[in-house]
């Protein structure tokens, strides 16, 4: 089971194609600018205690990045670690290390502006692995910025959490995520409970300190240590929620913030699942139209296929079975990008003919499973972060009452996402922190939001809601009438030009501007 909120789709439908020398930030700041703003959480119900010099005075030891199985950054990339408090209410206490990566500004074409931080979504995505992969996409920004990303707390190289073994992950693929019988329902919730226990054993004290708020505070310490007076930030998908929370906590520190593929901050856990059901159904119907099919009839045909697979999983070339849950996941992946649509056509045709191999390969791409049977940990980190954030915990009975509405929204994805509201954080070891994130940021500089009308994972309507909640004269909405999850770097010169002009020159487009 995996939620669908991501930017960087993996495998055959990847959205984009895209660490080290030493050095330090040198924009003229003393490295401690903005400390007073960081202490006063304006607009927030709580304040951060004064930070000790052992944190704010850190000197990052940038050096050669260590290569991993999936990442070998070139010589232009350097890596370092930043110490942050485990518990932000006790900044003098225990610390943990966050892994950072940077490509220094080339300094050509004008004065260096500062650092530009990136979060690529998830939650749970590794910035250390992802930023070098997208280096060419953001190359023009490097004339004026150091490009910087990191693995947030609980992710990969930053105390990354692994909640179960590869063997147990594969075994769990047989669990029905849309249970039809009492026995299937019991197995579904027991698996969720077991996953939570595994996370508790793996994360221990960290489990209660991986929230979006914790990471937003990490970002402001990062800003200070990098030597920036203001936060310049590019957040995608979940990264837009993180950016909104940061702006709420530190409105006076907001510099140039881009939020692309915008999360709806007014949606609770159930509302978010409903939004995704709408978004993926909309993307599926756009795909079906592109193949000449009637969207309603095409959706019904796919729903019927999934029902048949639920009762009789399909064989595959590697000996594993394609279950209904894996089939849904395989359908989801190509919808993240229009370039993935042909692979969806081929996989669905093969499945109708009784071969689940292609849909399984797509599902494996989403689940980060390599040919050797090793799985990535993005979904583990995603779950520990979102379950600490989300207070809402629907029961099985409450979810069953919601299912008819979910199925009405989407005959293909509704049942899966409806059950997910109850199973995702079932019997979680720690309580959630909020119903919806607080992102109001009165007094902040303008923040540019980019909404894509064909976005499946973060439907377009959320961008307008984020703009409204950020506040008057803060949220500025740029609309792209396109397909796929995210807009920047997806083929629109209009979007790329507007974003680059804002980041490089500080010029904000008119609110409501549309790129077709």
Secondary structure, DSSP 8 states (H G I E B T S, - for coil): ------SS--GGG-S-----------SS--S-TTHHHHHS-TTSSS------HHHHT-----EE---BTTB---TTEEEEEEEEESSTT-TTS-EEEEEEEEE----TTS---EEEEEE--TTT--HHHHHHHTTTTTGGGGGTEEEEEE--TTBTTBT----S-HHHHHHHTTS-SS--SHHHHHHHHHHHHHHHHHHHHHHGGGGGS-SHHHHHHHHHHHHHHHT-SSEEEEEETHHHHHHHHHHHHTGGGEEEEEEES---TT--HHHHHHHHHHHHHHHHHHHHHHTT--HHHHHHHHHHHHHHHHHS-EE-TTS-EE-HHHHHHHHHHHTT-GGGHHHHHHHHHHHHTTB-HHHHHHHHHHTTB-TTS-B-SHHHHHHHHHHHHB-----HHHHHHHHHHHHHH-TTTHHHHHHHHHHTTTT-SS---BSS-----TT---EEEEEEEE-SSS-THHHHHHHHHH-TTTEEEEEEEEESS--TTSS-HHHHHHHHHHHHH-----TTEEE-
